[in-house]
Amino acid sequence: MPLISSDTRGVYVIAVTPFDDSGRVDYESLDRVVDFYAETGADGLTILGMMGEAPKLTQPEALEISRRVIARAGRLPVVVGVSSPGLAAIADVSAAVMDMGAAGVMVAPPSTLTTNETIVSYYANVCEAVGSAPVVLQDFPLSTRVNISLDTFSRIVDACPNIVMLKHEDWPGLAKVSAIRAEEDKGRRRVSILCGNGGLFLLDEMLRGADGAMTGYAYPEMMRDVVALAGRGEIERATDIFDAHMPLVRYEQQPGLGLAVRKYVLAKRGAIASAAQRKPGGVLDAGAVADVERMLARLERRLAELG
């Protein structure tokens, strides 16, 4: 399996972790959803992220999910989230998944980091712990409460050569994408930038210089098309497709409810057998289900109109 690099582009879908209604990992659905992501245009997968319910898994479950997804994905690169409060756990899990054939590992900063110096030092320690594994730095301050400034990010890039990718989900963060690319124009080492936030700003991020998406919206084909069209300069067509999906993208971004929406749509599309989350997790009430069904019907009409 190819490793991620500073030149990686495309759509790396953040994969859900399927559970059955009793809360057990549904491995049959795990195989099915990997196939679904591949068939709908993913260039790679990212597993065991925040929306993959990684904190709810035991370590044996996390390793078995990694093994199964990497094997099922074939030549499709798989990035594995290994975030943990302790460096020893990051080192152990990283070594295990890279031996399985992972394309790289993703690490978010712990909320205990409160100064620029501690952030830079933390990632230097992470890179030492994971050895030669390519690293994705997850920049998600709305969740981690760690704000990584442009200067701090630049220092990390300079100090840590195996950080090859930024998972960008700062908000607002378009200016950061532009500033990183401007720094590279001045000679700083290039990193791949794949963007999260459910795809909410994907078209704008592509126009600012992002390389693609790393998020889990339930229609990966939207992200595939927007990234490809923007890369070819077909902005009007990209905008039409992006706008058609925007009501559902926006609805999926509700804090505490977004994963329930995503899993409901994936189950409806046949990608997983059940929309269940492992407890605790949000549940769609009748009103929310009606909202989503209305948006799905509208989406189908709009896509038919676009051809």
C-alpha positions as a Markdown table, in Angstrom:
| # | Residue | x | y | z |
|---|---|---|---|---|
| 1 | Met | 0.0 | 0.0 | 0.0 |
| 2 | Pro | 1.4 | 3.4 | -0.9 |
| 3 | Leu | 2.3 | 5.8 | 1.9 |
| 4 | Ile | 0.9 | 9.3 | 2.0 |
| 5 | Ser | 3.2 | 12.2 | 1.2 |
| 6 | Ser | 3.4 | 15.9 | 0.9 |
| 7 | Asp | 2.0 | 15.5 | -2.6 |
| 8 | Thr | -1.1 | 13.5 | -1.6 |
| 9 | Arg | -4.3 | 14.8 | -3.2 |
| 10 | Gly | -7.9 | 13.8 | -3.5 |
| 11 | Val | -10.6 | 12.6 | -1.1 |
| 12 | Tyr | -9.7 | 10.6 | 2.0 |
| 13 | Val | -13.1 | 9.7 | 3.5 |
| 14 | Ile | -13.3 | 9.6 | 7.3 |
| 15 | Ala | -14.9 | 6.2 | 7.8 |
| 16 | Val | -17.6 | 5.5 | 10.2 |
| 17 | Thr | -17.4 | 2.5 | 12.5 |
| 18 | Pro | -20.5 | 0.4 | 12.1 |
| 19 | Phe | -22.2 | -1.1 | 15.2 |
| 20 | Asp | -25.2 | -3.4 | 15.5 |
| 21 | Asp | -28.1 | -2.4 | 17.6 |
| 22 | Ser | -26.6 | -3.9 | 20.7 |
| 23 | Gly | -23.4 | -1.9 | 20.4 |
| 24 | Arg | -21.1 | -4.6 | 19.0 |
| 25 | Val | -18.8 | -3.8 | 16.1 |
| 26 | Asp | -20.5 | -4.9 | 12.9 |
| 27 | Tyr | -17.6 | -6.3 | 10.8 |
| 28 | Glu | -19.8 | -7.3 | 7.9 |
| 29 | Ser | -21.0 | -3.7 | 7.6 |
| 30 | Leu | -17.4 | -2.6 | 8.0 |
| 31 | Asp | -16.5 | -4.6 | 4.9 |
| 32 | Arg | -19.5 | -3.2 | 3.1 |
| 33 | Val | -18.8 | 0.5 | 3.9 |
| 34 | Val | -15.2 | 0.2 | 2.8 |
| 35 | Asp | -16.5 | -1.1 | -0.6 |
| 36 | Phe | -19.0 | 1.7 | -0.6 |
| 37 | Tyr | -16.4 | 4.4 | -0.1 |
| 38 | Ala | -14.2 | 2.9 | -2.9 |
| 39 | Glu | -17.1 | 2.7 | -5.3 |
| 40 | Thr | -18.2 | 6.3 | -4.7 |
| 41 | Gly | -14.8 | 7.8 | -5.5 |
| 42 | Ala | -12.6 | 7.8 | -2.4 |
| 43 | Asp | -8.9 | 8.1 | -3.1 |
| 44 | Gly | -8.1 | 6.8 | 0.4 |
| 45 | Leu | -9.7 | 6.2 | 3.8 |
| 46 | Thr | -9.1 | 7.6 | 7.3 |
| 47 | Ile | -10.2 | 5.3 | 10.2 |
| 48 | Leu | -10.5 | 5.7 | 13.9 |
| 49 | Gly | -11.0 | 9.4 | 13.8 |
| 50 | Met | -13.3 | 11.4 | 16.1 |
| 51 | Met | -16.3 | 10.7 | 13.9 |
| 52 | Gly | -15.2 | 7.0 | 13.7 |
| 53 | Glu | -16.1 | 6.8 | 17.5 |
| 54 | Ala | -12.5 | 5.8 | 18.2 |
| 55 | Pro | -12.7 | 6.8 | 21.9 |
| 56 | Lys | -15.5 | 4.3 | 22.4 |
| 57 | Leu | -13.4 | 1.4 | 21.2 |
| 58 | Thr | -11.2 | -1.0 | 23.1 |
| 59 | Gln | -7.6 | -1.3 | 21.8 |
| 60 | Pro | -8.2 | -4.8 | 20.6 |
| 61 | Glu | -11.3 | -3.6 | 18.6 |
| 62 | Ala | -9.3 | -0.7 | 17.2 |
| 63 | Leu | -6.5 | -3.0 | 16.0 |
| 64 | Glu | -8.9 | -5.5 | 14.5 |
| 65 | Ile | -10.8 | -2.7 | 12.7 |
| 66 | Ser | -7.5 | -1.4 | 11.3 |
| 67 | Arg | -6.4 | -4.9 | 10.2 |
| 68 | Arg | -9.7 | -5.6 | 8.5 |
| 69 | Val | -10.1 | -2.2 | 6.8 |
| 70 | Ile | -6.5 | -2.2 | 5.5 |
| 71 | Ala | -6.9 | -5.7 | 4.1 |
| 72 | Arg | -10.3 | -4.9 | 2.5 |
| 73 | Ala | -9.1 | -1.6 | 1.0 |
| 74 | Gly | -6.5 | -3.3 | -1.1 |
| 75 | Arg | -4.5 | -0.6 | -2.9 |
| 76 | Leu | -6.6 | 2.2 | -1.4 |
| 77 | Pro | -4.4 | 4.0 | 1.2 |
| 78 | Val | -5.6 | 3.9 | 4.8 |
| 79 | Val | -4.6 | 6.5 | 7.4 |
| 80 | Val | -5.2 | 5.4 | 11.0 |
| 81 | Gly | -6.0 | 7.8 | 13.8 |
| 82 | Val | -3.7 | 7.1 | 16.7 |
| 83 | Ser | -4.3 | 10.1 | 18.9 |
| 84 | Ser | -3.8 | 9.3 | 22.6 |
| 85 | Pro | -2.8 | 11.2 | 25.8 |
| 86 | Gly | 0.3 | 9.1 | 26.0 |
| 87 | Leu | 3.2 | 8.8 | 23.6 |
| 88 | Ala | 3.7 | 5.2 | 24.5 |
| 89 | Ala | 0.2 | 4.3 | 23.2 |
| 90 | Ile | 0.8 | 6.3 | 20.1 |
| 91 | Ala | 4.1 | 4.5 | 19.4 |
| 92 | Asp | 2.6 | 1.0 | 20.0 |
| 93 | Val | -0.5 | 1.5 | 17.9 |
| 94 | Ser | 1.4 | 3.3 | 15.1 |
| 95 | Ala | 3.9 | 0.4 | 14.9 |
| 96 | Ala | 1.1 | -2.1 | 14.8 |
| 97 | Val | -0.9 | -0.4 | 12.0 |
| 98 | Met | 2.1 | 0.4 | 9.9 |
| 99 | Asp | 3.1 | -3.2 | 10.0 |
| 100 | Met | -0.4 | -4.0 | 8.8 |
| 101 | Gly | 0.1 | -1.8 | 5.8 |
| 102 | Ala | -1.3 | 1.6 | 6.8 |
| 103 | Ala | -0.4 | 4.6 | 4.6 |
| 104 | Gly | 0.2 | 6.8 | 7.6 |
| 105 | Val | -1.1 | 7.9 | 11.0 |
| 106 | Met | -3.1 | 10.9 | 12.2 |
| 107 | Val | -2.5 | 12.6 | 15.5 |
| 108 | Ala | -4.5 | 15.4 | 17.1 |
| 109 | Pro | -3.0 | 17.5 | 19.9 |
| 110 | Pro | -4.2 | 16.8 | 23.5 |
| 111 | Ser | -6.1 | 19.7 | 25.1 |
| 112 | Thr | -3.3 | 20.0 | 27.8 |
| 113 | Leu | -1.1 | 21.9 | 25.3 |
| 114 | Thr | -1.4 | 25.5 | 26.2 |
| 115 | Thr | 1.6 | 27.3 | 24.7 |
| 116 | Asn | 3.2 | 27.4 | 21.3 |
| 117 | Glu | 6.4 | 25.8 | 22.8 |
| 118 | Thr | 4.5 | 22.8 | 24.2 |
| 119 | Ile | 2.7 | 22.3 | 20.8 |
| 120 | Val | 5.9 | 22.2 | 18.9 |
| 121 | Ser | 7.6 | 20.0 | 21.5 |
| 122 | Tyr | 4.7 | 17.6 | 21.5 |
| 123 | Tyr | 4.8 | 17.0 | 17.8 |
| 124 | Ala | 8.5 | 16.6 | 17.8 |
| 125 | Asn | 8.0 | 13.8 | 20.5 |
| 126 | Val | 5.2 | 12.3 | 18.4 |
| 127 | Cys | 7.4 | 12.1 | 15.3 |
| 128 | Glu | 10.2 | 10.5 | 17.4 |
| 129 | Ala | 7.7 | 8.0 | 18.8 |
| 130 | Val | 6.3 | 6.9 | 15.4 |
| 131 | Gly | 9.7 | 6.6 | 13.7 |
| 132 | Ser | 9.5 | 6.8 | 9.9 |
| 133 | Ala | 5.7 | 6.7 | 9.7 |
| 134 | Pro | 4.2 | 9.6 | 7.7 |
| 135 | Val | 2.1 | 11.8 | 10.0 |
| 136 | Val | -1.1 | 13.8 | 9.5 |
| 137 | Leu | -1.4 | 16.7 | 11.9 |
| 138 | Gln | -5.1 | 17.1 | 12.8 |
| 139 | Asp | -5.8 | 20.8 | 13.4 |
| 140 | Phe | -9.3 | 20.9 | 14.9 |
| 141 | Pro | -9.3 | 23.6 | 17.6 |
| 142 | Leu | -13.1 | 23.6 | 17.9 |
| 143 | Ser | -12.8 | 20.0 | 19.4 |
| 144 | Thr | -9.3 | 19.9 | 20.8 |
| 145 | Arg | -9.2 | 23.5 | 22.2 |
| 146 | Val | -5.7 | 23.8 | 20.9 |
| 147 | Asn | -5.1 | 26.7 | 18.6 |
| 148 | Ile | -2.1 | 26.2 | 16.2 |
| 149 | Ser | -1.0 | 29.5 | 14.8 |
| 150 | Leu | 0.6 | 29.8 | 11.4 |
| 151 | Asp | 4.0 | 30.5 | 13.0 |
| 152 | Thr | 3.6 | 27.5 | 15.3 |
| 153 | Phe | 2.6 | 25.2 | 12.4 |
| 154 | Ser | 5.6 | 26.5 | 10.4 |
| 155 | Arg | 7.9 | 25.6 | 13.3 |
| 156 | Ile | 6.4 | 22.1 | 13.4 |
| 157 | Val | 6.9 | 21.6 | 9.7 |
| 158 | Asp | 10.5 | 22.7 | 10.0 |
| 159 | Ala | 11.2 | 20.5 | 13.0 |
| 160 | Cys | 9.3 | 17.3 | 11.9 |
| 161 | Pro | 10.0 | 16.1 | 8.4 |
| 162 | Asn | 7.6 | 13.1 | 8.6 |
| 163 | Ile | 4.6 | 15.4 | 9.1 |
| 164 | Val | 3.6 | 15.4 | 5.5 |
| 165 | Met | -0.1 | 16.4 | 5.7 |
| 166 | Leu | -2.3 | 18.8 | 7.5 |
| 167 | Lys | -5.9 | 17.8 | 8.2 |
| 168 | His | -7.3 | 21.3 | 8.2 |
| 169 | Glu | -10.5 | 21.9 | 10.1 |
| 170 | Asp | -9.9 | 25.3 | 11.7 |
| 171 | Trp | -13.0 | 27.5 | 11.5 |
| 172 | Pro | -12.7 | 30.1 | 10.2 |
| 173 | Gly | -9.6 | 28.9 | 8.5 |
| 174 | Leu | -9.5 | 29.8 | 4.8 |
| 175 | Ala | -6.9 | 32.5 | 5.5 |
| 176 | Lys | -4.7 | 29.8 | 7.1 |
| 177 | Val | -4.8 | 27.7 | 3.9 |
| 178 | Ser | -3.7 | 30.7 | 1.9 |
| 179 | Ala | -1.0 | 31.7 | 4.3 |
| 180 | Ile | 0.5 | 28.1 | 4.4 |
| 181 | Arg | 0.7 | 28.1 | 0.6 |
| 182 | Ala | 2.2 | 31.6 | 0.6 |
| 183 | Glu | 4.9 | 30.4 | 3.0 |
| 184 | Glu | 5.7 | 27.5 | 0.7 |
| 185 | Asp | 6.0 | 29.9 | -2.2 |
| 186 | Lys | 8.8 | 31.5 | -0.1 |
| 187 | Gly | 10.6 | 28.2 | 0.2 |
| 188 | Arg | 9.1 | 26.4 | 3.2 |
| 189 | Arg | 8.6 | 22.7 | 2.8 |
| 190 | Arg | 5.3 | 21.7 | 1.1 |
| 191 | Val | 2.7 | 19.7 | 3.0 |
| 192 | Ser | -0.5 | 18.2 | 1.7 |
| 193 | Ile | -3.6 | 20.0 | 2.9 |
| 194 | Leu | -6.8 | 17.9 | 3.1 |
| 195 | Cys | -9.8 | 19.6 | 4.7 |
| 196 | Gly | -12.5 | 18.5 | 7.2 |
| 197 | Asn | -15.5 | 20.2 | 8.7 |
| 198 | Gly | -17.8 | 17.8 | 6.9 |
| 199 | Gly | -17.1 | 19.4 | 3.6 |
| 200 | Leu | -18.8 | 22.6 | 4.6 |
| 201 | Phe | -16.2 | 24.9 | 3.1 |
| 202 | Leu | -14.7 | 22.4 | 0.6 |
| 203 | Leu | -15.1 | 24.5 | -2.6 |
| 204 | Asp | -13.7 | 27.6 | -1.0 |
| 205 | Glu | -10.8 | 25.6 | 0.5 |
| 206 | Met | -9.9 | 24.2 | -2.9 |
| 207 | Leu | -9.8 | 27.7 | -4.4 |
| 208 | Arg | -7.4 | 28.7 | -1.6 |
| 209 | Gly | -5.0 | 25.9 | -2.4 |
| 210 | Ala | -6.1 | 22.8 | -0.5 |
| 211 | Asp | -5.4 | 19.4 | -2.1 |
| 212 | Gly | -8.7 | 17.7 | -1.3 |
| 213 | Ala | -11.0 | 16.5 | 1.5 |
| 214 | Met | -10.5 | 14.4 | 4.6 |
| 215 | Thr | -14.0 | 14.2 | 6.0 |
| 216 | Gly | -16.9 | 11.8 | 6.1 |
| 217 | Tyr | -19.9 | 13.4 | 4.4 |
| 218 | Ala | -22.3 | 10.6 | 3.4 |
| 219 | Tyr | -22.0 | 11.4 | -0.3 |
| 220 | Pro | -18.3 | 10.9 | -1.1 |
| 221 | Glu | -19.1 | 11.4 | -4.8 |
| 222 | Met | -19.9 | 15.1 | -4.1 |
| 223 | Met | -16.4 | 15.6 | -2.6 |
| 224 | Arg | -14.9 | 13.6 | -5.5 |
| 225 | Asp | -16.6 | 15.8 | -8.1 |
| 226 | Val | -15.9 | 19.1 | -6.4 |
| 227 | Val | -12.2 | 18.3 | -5.9 |
| 228 | Ala | -11.8 | 17.1 | -9.4 |
| 229 | Leu | -13.7 | 19.9 | -11.0 |
| 230 | Ala | -12.0 | 22.6 | -9.0 |
| 231 | Gly | -8.7 | 21.1 | -9.9 |
| 232 | Arg | -9.6 | 21.4 | -13.6 |
| 233 | Gly | -10.8 | 25.0 | -13.2 |
| 234 | Glu | -14.5 | 24.1 | -13.8 |
| 235 | Ile | -15.6 | 26.3 | -11.0 |
| 236 | Glu | -19.2 | 26.9 | -12.1 |
| 237 | Arg | -20.0 | 23.1 | -12.4 |
| 238 | Ala | -18.2 | 22.5 | -9.1 |
| 239 | Thr | -20.3 | 25.2 | -7.5 |
| 240 | Asp | -23.6 | 23.8 | -8.8 |
| 241 | Ile | -22.8 | 20.3 | -7.4 |
| 242 | Phe | -21.6 | 21.8 | -4.1 |
| 243 | Asp | -24.7 | 24.0 | -3.7 |
| 244 | Ala | -27.0 | 21.0 | -4.4 |
| 245 | His | -25.6 | 19.2 | -1.4 |
| 246 | Met | -25.2 | 22.2 | 0.9 |
| 247 | Pro | -28.5 | 21.8 | 2.9 |
| 248 | Leu | -27.6 | 18.2 | 3.9 |
| 249 | Val | -23.9 | 19.1 | 4.5 |
| 250 | Arg | -25.0 | 22.0 | 6.8 |
| 251 | Tyr | -27.5 | 19.8 | 8.7 |
| 252 | Glu | -24.9 | 17.2 | 9.3 |
| 253 | Gln | -22.7 | 19.7 | 11.1 |
| 254 | Gln | -25.0 | 20.0 | 14.1 |
| 255 | Pro | -22.9 | 19.4 | 17.2 |
| 256 | Gly | -24.0 | 16.3 | 19.0 |
| 257 | Leu | -26.3 | 15.1 | 16.1 |
| 258 | Gly | -24.0 | 15.1 | 13.1 |
| 259 | Leu | -22.9 | 11.5 | 13.3 |
| 260 | Ala | -26.4 | 10.3 | 13.8 |
| 261 | Val | -27.4 | 12.1 | 10.6 |
| 262 | Arg | -24.4 | 10.7 | 8.7 |
| 263 | Lys | -25.0 | 7.1 | 9.8 |
| 264 | Tyr | -28.8 | 7.4 | 9.0 |
| 265 | Val | -28.0 | 8.4 | 5.4 |
| 266 | Leu | -25.3 | 5.8 | 5.1 |
| 267 | Ala | -27.7 | 3.1 | 6.3 |
| 268 | Lys | -30.4 | 4.4 | 3.9 |
| 269 | Arg | -27.9 | 4.2 | 1.1 |
| 270 | Gly | -27.1 | 0.6 | 2.0 |
| 271 | Ala | -23.5 | 1.2 | 3.1 |
| 272 | Ile | -24.2 | -0.1 | 6.7 |
| 273 | Ala | -26.9 | -2.2 | 8.2 |
| 274 | Ser | -27.7 | 0.0 | 11.2 |
| 275 | Ala | -27.4 | 3.7 | 12.0 |
| 276 | Ala | -26.6 | 2.8 | 15.6 |
| 277 | Gln | -23.8 | 4.5 | 17.5 |
| 278 | Arg | -22.1 | 3.0 | 20.5 |
| 279 | Lys | -23.4 | 4.7 | 23.6 |
| 280 | Pro | -23.3 | 7.6 | 24.4 |
| 281 | Gly | -24.4 | 8.9 | 21.1 |
| 282 | Gly | -27.0 | 11.2 | 19.5 |
| 283 | Val | -30.3 | 9.8 | 18.2 |
| 284 | Leu | -32.5 | 11.3 | 15.5 |
| 285 | Asp | -36.1 | 12.0 | 16.6 |
| 286 | Ala | -39.0 | 11.9 | 14.2 |
| 287 | Gly | -38.7 | 15.5 | 13.3 |
| 288 | Ala | -35.0 | 15.2 | 12.4 |
| 289 | Val | -35.7 | 12.1 | 10.3 |
| 290 | Ala | -38.4 | 14.1 | 8.4 |
| 291 | Asp | -35.9 | 16.9 | 7.9 |
| 292 | Val | -33.3 | 14.5 | 6.5 |
| 293 | Glu | -35.8 | 12.7 | 4.2 |
| 294 | Arg | -36.9 | 16.1 | 2.8 |
| 295 | Met | -33.3 | 17.1 | 2.1 |
| 296 | Leu | -32.6 | 13.7 | 0.5 |
| 297 | Ala | -35.6 | 14.0 | -1.8 |
| 298 | Arg | -34.6 | 17.6 | -2.8 |
| 299 | Leu | -31.0 | 16.5 | -3.4 |
| 300 | Glu | -32.1 | 13.7 | -5.8 |
| 301 | Arg | -34.2 | 16.3 | -7.7 |
| 302 | Arg | -31.4 | 18.8 | -7.9 |
| 303 | Leu | -28.8 | 16.2 | -9.1 |
| 304 | Ala | -31.3 | 15.0 | -11.7 |
| 305 | Glu | -31.6 | 18.6 | -13.0 |
| 306 | Leu | -27.9 | 19.0 | -13.1 |
| 307 | Gly | -27.5 | 15.8 | -15.1 |
